[in-house]
Amino acid sequence: MTQMKSIVIVVFPYISHYYPMFEYARHWKEKGYRIIFTGNSREIEYLISRENFEYCDFTYMDQYTIKNAKIFFGLLIRSIADTSFYKTRYRQFHSMQMQIDYIQKKYNVEKFFFDEHLSYLYFFFRDNKENVLCINTKLSTTKRKGIPPLNSSLVATNKFLNIIQCELLWFLHLGKLKFQDFKNFVVFLGKDDTFFLKRIAKKNNLNYKENISENHMCYKGVKNVNTILIAPQTIEYDFSPIPKNESYFLEKLSRNEEQLKSVEYKLLIEFITQQKKNPRTKIICCSFGTFSTKAYNLLHTFINDVVCRLNDSNLIFVITPNYLMNKENIQENIKSFNYLPLLDFIPYIDLMITHGGLGTIKECLQNNKKMIIYPLQKMTSDQPGNGARIRNKRLGLSGNLEKENTEKLLIKINQLLDRNH
């Protein structure tokens, strides 16, 4: 009996990274491949099994981010005083090699796909490197002429001064990444992650320096590995071609949302259907994905002091997650849910207010819905860059949560919904 060909997909273990991967995985499953996803929690295992894929436990390497002086000196002192710290970190790299070898053997892997956030995994492959593929759940993060880094809200125009601005933004951004590398080099006394990866690469007949690419927004890339962008090419700037080793893949979004279609949700659809009999009624969804404590404070203020004070009976707001709202602000035209089956719900709305994550953007594009984007993470995410592209393509507007007020928001809503009052 012929054994089914298998593909292992190693995903950066955040829920938002799995959904776009599922679309690409279905593409290969239809070709007859057995698909195995890695993860590190029961929540992720449930998500993977719900989409009818196999799950494999995976131990991800610790990432040290030096955000302040306390962390810097704490790691430095430990590196100096604790001789076992170096050995512990080396064993982690060694165990990663053993884990990759074990997975390849266990599942008889023909193809190995990894999240671009985990590009360092390439150096752990002993053979079959031609069947290794990188998957990026964002737009291209590679440095290109005239295109700012994705963490910038600057709209690219391909004009001379704009190109200079883009180059300066890249210089500053890459400089920060270099400085982060330098801090890691210092606190680990030269035995940082790069040191270990160079040793791993050499053992696997790879030259680290020749293969690594540092001209990326978030993480280092790999030069000789093809990258699939699970992103809508339609929102990218037309004047700048994507790098030669990158290509786009985007099919119609689909996922199993049955467990989210509660009785309350079905009542919401009935309510909206009834309300939309009035042509002046507009349905606006506010959905913000996963966010930090700092972002929660901004969103809480925005929802309660801006959205809930619009005082327009023709605007019905559906807000998720519901813990952003004060109970006294729950009104007839303001509904809130902890979770919503967004793929099912978006066709009912007229406008989306969101943080600018690419998942929500793709869902809106698929249903031809306008957006107002308020980036939550401005330094380390693609949200500002996504917002700039949406503005450039006239698919929506963007704003600043810290500066927004009721008047400004209403102007944006009226502009996008073509309301003349």
Secondary structure, DSSP 8 states (H G I E B T S, - for coil): -----EEEEE--SSHHHHHHHHHHHHHHHTTT-EEEEEESSHHHHHHHHHTT-EEEE----------SHHHHHHHHHHHHH-HHHHHHHHHHHHHHHHHHHHHHHHTTEEEEEEEGGGGGGGGG--S-GGGEEEEESSS--B-BTTB--TT--------HHHHHHHHHHHHHHHHHHHHHHHHHHHHTTT-SHHHHHHHHHHHTT--HHHHEE--BSSS-EETTS-EEE-S-GGGS-TTS---TTEEE---------GGG--HHHHHHHHHHHHHTTSTT-EEEEEE--S--HHHHHHHHHHHHHTGGG---TTEEEEEESGGGS-GGG-BTTEEE-S---HHHHGGG-SEEEE---HHHHHHHHHTT-EEEE--S--SSSSHHHHHHHHHHTTSEEE--TTT--HHHHHHHHHHHHT---
